[in-house]
Amino acid sequence: MTRRMPFPAVFGAVLIALLFGCSAVSQSPSVPPKHPEDLPAGRVNCLECHENVSTGAMKPYANFRHTGVFIKSHGTYARQGQNLCSSCHKPEFCQTCHAGKEELKPNTKMGDRPDRMAPHRGDYLVTHQIDGRLDPGSCYRCHGNKSDMRCKQCHR
Amino acid sequence: MGRSTTVVPSGKRLLPAIVAVSLLLPLLFAGAAPAADLSLSSKTYGLLYQRELAGGQKDRYAPLYEYLSADATNLGGMPLSLHSYGWGRVDLDKDSGSGSTSGEVGSFYMEYLHPQGNAQAKLGRFFLTEGAAMEMLDGAFAKVTTPLGLGVAVYGGAPVEYSILNGTSGGSALYGTRVFFVKAGFAEIGASYLKENGTFQEGKDRELVGGDLWLRVGGPVELTGQATYNRSVSEMASQRYAVRIVPGSTYDISAGYESYTYKGLFQSTLNPAFVSPSVDNNDKVQTIFGILDWAFVPGWTLEVAGKNIRHDKSDPGDANRGEVGVRYTYNDKKDVAGLSAAFVSADKSVNEYQEYRGFASYSPSKLRVTLDALTQRYKEEINGKNNQYQVVATAGYQVLAALNLSGNLTYTQSPNYDKDYAGLIRATLELGTTTGGKK
């Protein structure tokens, strides 16, 4: 077991060095906790108002235009920080899909928003047999630790 | 002799204490200023559906769901906020899930956001994505970036997990860190470590080491990378590398490579769908993908995507998936209409299908109606059928500025259901003391 110690030790040392060696916080302004203007309907295009680099994500606003490309790769950006996301989205937005015990499919809750990229349209109990065989990793991110008892009816 | 099914979050012991602390903290600042920006969101869903199963049996269900979220920001005039979100279900007819009632506290946390440098701290139950971590946690999180661009995030607590896997009830404690360097508009590179104590597969903890990269290599071209190594089973869990080109607001193009091993990625699963015999734990998936989003005329967008999926094991078989769709946005962006098609061609015909979908919305004044139709055609029959159809029609009315009432009617015919009629009534109440965006 002792061979596993170096990683926590190294990270702990780096943490201490960062906190005490560079104690000042960056002077760049933080992203506001709540977007100051009402957001328009539909997919957001940050470029309608912003043209520079976000002080929250430290990336160009063009990256966060809610295109199909961004939506399919949003996890890549979220894993480097959630603060820009949470300026416009409540916690419940993420947890519409990334949830623990959620029972209602996203497209059922948002039936009046067919424009949203909600997964599992139709009778997905049928189609998941195919998608799950071919690419179970895509299921795992939301269902790996999800307590849907309906899974257990077949997956024992 | 597996343990009985567990559906209790492992963090349940910690939550009451965190809720108490989170509620008491704002009182410390109550004298400073009475100000706070408050918002409340209530979404009530009443469902009614009857299913006619293949054997002729008819079952009727009437679950009632309430989703409630409340947020208080600018507490006491300070950069403090309190966020909460949860839902509950009660069945008015036959049990629709596990028991006649259910529910969950999804989030309940205090958050401090420093005015500079995006320094932040959270305490309570929250959904966290940071490096190798994508967790629900009862605990604490802190993140700071120094003037040099070096930063660190740390977190720890009890994981909120739900198990339906015999013999594994989830982890007891989870902690981790991410160290990163960021240069605004140019690069962000991070290294992360996560440890979760538990008895997951092979009786081991979960221990991940991760790396992440965002690099703007020139103009609109950027590279992203993300890799996670599972030390518990000495296996690369997942990798994703992509190049993305975002030249202004017309095009968005991305292509890349993704791979994961079942043993590395699924090691800490709590769902039997991700362990043997449902899957072969020695398999590995490699995917090459490409996505294009092209706003070719104002209001019109073409979306094209394709990916090639390859398995190390021959059993699931390899496949190609292609998607093409067009969307038209109108009525001051309030409405969208779209058509799309998706095709899966595979080594094994049992994995092949096609999907066609069309939808549209119309929102004159306070009324809103939508129609959404989908059909799937399978190469091989499933339960004696080789297709399914679903049509969803909705109508809603903005009764008050804060209150919207709407309803869905859904008809489904599929290999599972000869006929499935479903109705849903939705009441959405949004109250707040300030303007500003939160979706």
Chai-1 contact restraints between the chains, C-beta under 6 A:
chainA,res_idxA,chainB,res_idxB,connection_type,confidence,min_distance_angstrom,max_distance_angstrom,comment,restraint_id
A,F7,B,Y193,contact,1.0,0.0,6.0,A-B,restraint_1
A,F11,B,T177,contact,1.0,0.0,6.0,A-B,restraint_2
A,F11,B,Y193,contact,1.0,0.0,6.0,A-B,restraint_3
A,V14,B,V179,contact,1.0,0.0,6.0,A-B,restraint_4
A,L15,B,V152,contact,1.0,0.0,6.0,A-B,restraint_5
A,L18,B,L150,contact,1.0,0.0,6.0,A-B,restraint_6
A,L18,B,V152,contact,1.0,0.0,6.0,A-B,restraint_7
A,C22,B,T146,contact,1.0,0.0,6.0,A-B,restraint_8
A,C22,B,L148,contact,1.0,0.0,6.0,A-B,restraint_9
A,A24,B,P147,contact,1.0,0.0,6.0,A-B,restraint_10
A,V25,B,Q116,contact,1.0,0.0,6.0,A-B,restraint_11
A,V25,B,G117,contact,1.0,0.0,6.0,A-B,restraint_12
A,V25,B,A119,contact,1.0,0.0,6.0,A-B,restraint_13
A,V25,B,V144,contact,1.0,0.0,6.0,A-B,restraint_14
A,S26,B,G117,contact,1.0,0.0,6.0,A-B,restraint_15
A,S26,B,T145,contact,1.0,0.0,6.0,A-B,restraint_16
A,S26,B,P147,contact,1.0,0.0,6.0,A-B,restraint_17
A,Q27,B,Q116,contact,1.0,0.0,6.0,A-B,restraint_18
A,S30,B,L113,contact,1.0,0.0,6.0,A-B,restraint_19
A,S30,B,P115,contact,1.0,0.0,6.0,A-B,restraint_20
A,S30,B,Q116,contact,1.0,0.0,6.0,A-B,restraint_21
A,S30,B,N118,contact,1.0,0.0,6.0,A-B,restraint_22
A,P33,B,T73,contact,1.0,0.0,6.0,A-B,restraint_23
A,P33,B,S81,contact,1.0,0.0,6.0,A-B,restraint_24
A,P33,B,L113,contact,1.0,0.0,6.0,A-B,restraint_25
A,K34,B,T73,contact,1.0,0.0,6.0,A-B,restraint_26
A,K34,B,G436,contact,1.0,0.0,6.0,A-B,restraint_27
A,K34,B,K438,contact,1.0,0.0,6.0,A-B,restraint_28
A,H35,B,G436,contact,1.0,0.0,6.0,A-B,restraint_29
A,H35,B,G437,contact,1.0,0.0,6.0,A-B,restraint_30
A,P36,B,G436,contact,1.0,0.0,6.0,A-B,restraint_31
A,D38,B,T435,contact,1.0,0.0,6.0,A-B,restraint_32
A,D38,B,G437,contact,1.0,0.0,6.0,A-B,restraint_33
A,L39,B,G437,contact,1.0,0.0,6.0,A-B,restraint_34
A,P40,B,K333,contact,1.0,0.0,6.0,A-B,restraint_35
A,A41,B,K333,contact,1.0,0.0,6.0,A-B,restraint_36
A,A41,B,K334,contact,1.0,0.0,6.0,A-B,restraint_37
A,G42,B,K333,contact,1.0,0.0,6.0,A-B,restraint_38
A,L47,B,S249,contact,1.0,0.0,6.0,A-B,restraint_39
A,V53,B,A184,contact,1.0,0.0,6.0,A-B,restraint_40
A,V53,B,G185,contact,1.0,0.0,6.0,A-B,restraint_41
A,M58,B,V182,contact,1.0,0.0,6.0,A-B,restraint_42
A,M58,B,A184,contact,1.0,0.0,6.0,A-B,restraint_43
A,A62,B,V246,contact,1.0,0.0,6.0,A-B,restraint_44
A,T67,B,D252,contact,1.0,0.0,6.0,A-B,restraint_45
A,T67,B,D293,contact,1.0,0.0,6.0,A-B,restraint_46
A,G68,B,D293,contact,1.0,0.0,6.0,A-B,restraint_47
A,G68,B,E303,contact,1.0,0.0,6.0,A-B,restraint_48
A,V69,B,D252,contact,1.0,0.0,6.0,A-B,restraint_49
A,V69,B,S254,contact,1.0,0.0,6.0,A-B,restraint_50
A,V69,B,I291,contact,1.0,0.0,6.0,A-B,restraint_51
A,V69,B,D293,contact,1.0,0.0,6.0,A-B,restraint_52
A,T76,B,T224,contact,1.0,0.0,6.0,A-B,restraint_53
A,T76,B,Q226,contact,1.0,0.0,6.0,A-B,restraint_54
A,A78,B,T129,contact,1.0,0.0,6.0,A-B,restraint_55
A,R79,B,T129,contact,1.0,0.0,6.0,A-B,restraint_56
A,R79,B,D212,contact,1.0,0.0,6.0,A-B,restraint_57
A,Q80,B,E188,contact,1.0,0.0,6.0,A-B,restraint_58
A,Q80,B,D212,contact,1.0,0.0,6.0,A-B,restraint_59
A,Q82,B,T129,contact,1.0,0.0,6.0,A-B,restraint_60
A,N83,B,N118,contact,1.0,0.0,6.0,A-B,restraint_61
A,C88,B,G437,contact,1.0,0.0,6.0,A-B,restraint_62
A,H89,B,K439,contact,1.0,0.0,6.0,A-B,restraint_63
A,K90,B,S69,contact,1.0,0.0,6.0,A-B,restraint_64
A,K90,B,K438,contact,1.0,0.0,6.0,A-B,restraint_65
A,P91,B,H83,contact,1.0,0.0,6.0,A-B,restraint_66
A,P91,B,Y85,contact,1.0,0.0,6.0,A-B,restraint_67
A,P91,B,S107,contact,1.0,0.0,6.0,A-B,restraint_68
A,E92,B,S69,contact,1.0,0.0,6.0,A-B,restraint_69
A,E92,B,Y85,contact,1.0,0.0,6.0,A-B,restraint_70
A,F93,B,K439,contact,1.0,0.0,6.0,A-B,restraint_71
A,C94,B,F127,contact,1.0,0.0,6.0,A-B,restraint_72
A,Q95,B,G106,contact,1.0,0.0,6.0,A-B,restraint_73
A,Q95,B,F127,contact,1.0,0.0,6.0,A-B,restraint_74
A,G100,B,E104,contact,1.0,0.0,6.0,A-B,restraint_75
A,G100,B,M136,contact,1.0,0.0,6.0,A-B,restraint_76
A,G100,B,V160,contact,1.0,0.0,6.0,A-B,restraint_77
A,G100,B,Y162,contact,1.0,0.0,6.0,A-B,restraint_78
A,K101,B,E104,contact,1.0,0.0,6.0,A-B,restraint_79
A,K101,B,Y162,contact,1.0,0.0,6.0,A-B,restraint_80
A,E103,B,G97,contact,1.0,0.0,6.0,A-B,restraint_81
A,G111,B,V392,contact,1.0,0.0,6.0,A-B,restraint_82
A,G111,B,T394,contact,1.0,0.0,6.0,A-B,restraint_83
A,G111,B,N408,contact,1.0,0.0,6.0,A-B,restraint_84
A,D112,B,T370,contact,1.0,0.0,6.0,A-B,restraint_85
A,D112,B,T394,contact,1.0,0.0,6.0,A-B,restraint_86
A,D112,B,G396,contact,1.0,0.0,6.0,A-B,restraint_87
A,D112,B,S406,contact,1.0,0.0,6.0,A-B,restraint_88
A,P114,B,F359,contact,1.0,0.0,6.0,A-B,restraint_89
A,P114,B,T370,contact,1.0,0.0,6.0,A-B,restraint_90
A,P114,B,D372,contact,1.0,0.0,6.0,A-B,restraint_91
A,D115,B,V336,contact,1.0,0.0,6.0,A-B,restraint_92
A,R121,B,L374,contact,1.0,0.0,6.0,A-B,restraint_93
A,G122,B,L374,contact,1.0,0.0,6.0,A-B,restraint_94
A,G122,B,Q388,contact,1.0,0.0,6.0,A-B,restraint_95
A,G122,B,Q390,contact,1.0,0.0,6.0,A-B,restraint_96
A,D123,B,Q388,contact,1.0,0.0,6.0,A-B,restraint_97
A,D123,B,T412,contact,1.0,0.0,6.0,A-B,restraint_98
A,D123,B,S414,contact,1.0,0.0,6.0,A-B,restraint_99
A,D123,B,N416,contact,1.0,0.0,6.0,A-B,restraint_100
A,L125,B,N416,contact,1.0,0.0,6.0,A-B,restraint_101
A,V126,B,I382,contact,1.0,0.0,6.0,A-B,restraint_102
A,V126,B,S414,contact,1.0,0.0,6.0,A-B,restraint_103
A,V126,B,P415,contact,1.0,0.0,6.0,A-B,restraint_104
A,V126,B,N416,contact,1.0,0.0,6.0,A-B,restraint_105
A,I130,B,N351,contact,1.0,0.0,6.0,A-B,restraint_106
A,R133,B,P316,contact,1.0,0.0,6.0,A-B,restraint_107
A,L134,B,I309,contact,1.0,0.0,6.0,A-B,restraint_108
A,L134,B,A319,contact,1.0,0.0,6.0,A-B,restraint_109
A,L134,B,N351,contact,1.0,0.0,6.0,A-B,restraint_110
A,D135,B,I309,contact,1.0,0.0,6.0,A-B,restraint_111
A,P136,B,V279,contact,1.0,0.0,6.0,A-B,restraint_112
A,G137,B,Y260,contact,1.0,0.0,6.0,A-B,restraint_113
A,G137,B,L265,contact,1.0,0.0,6.0,A-B,restraint_114
A,G137,B,V285,contact,1.0,0.0,6.0,A-B,restraint_115
A,Y140,B,F274,contact,1.0,0.0,6.0,A-B,restraint_116
A,H143,B,N271,contact,1.0,0.0,6.0,A-B,restraint_117
A,G144,B,T269,contact,1.0,0.0,6.0,A-B,restraint_118
A,G144,B,N271,contact,1.0,0.0,6.0,A-B,restraint_119
A,N145,B,E161,contact,1.0,0.0,6.0,A-B,restraint_120
A,N145,B,L270,contact,1.0,0.0,6.0,A-B,restraint_121
A,S147,B,V7,contact,1.0,0.0,6.0,A-B,restraint_122
A,S147,B,Y162,contact,1.0,0.0,6.0,A-B,restraint_123
A,S147,B,I164,contact,1.0,0.0,6.0,A-B,restraint_124
A,M149,B,S98,contact,1.0,0.0,6.0,A-B,restraint_125
A,C151,B,N271,contact,1.0,0.0,6.0,A-B,restraint_126
A,C151,B,A273,contact,1.0,0.0,6.0,A-B,restraint_127
A,K152,B,I164,contact,1.0,0.0,6.0,A-B,restraint_128
A,H155,B,P272,contact,1.0,0.0,6.0,A-B,restraint_129
A,H155,B,A273,contact,1.0,0.0,6.0,A-B,restraint_130
A,H155,B,S278,contact,1.0,0.0,6.0,A-B,restraint_131
A,R156,B,P272,contact,1.0,0.0,6.0,A-B,restraint_132
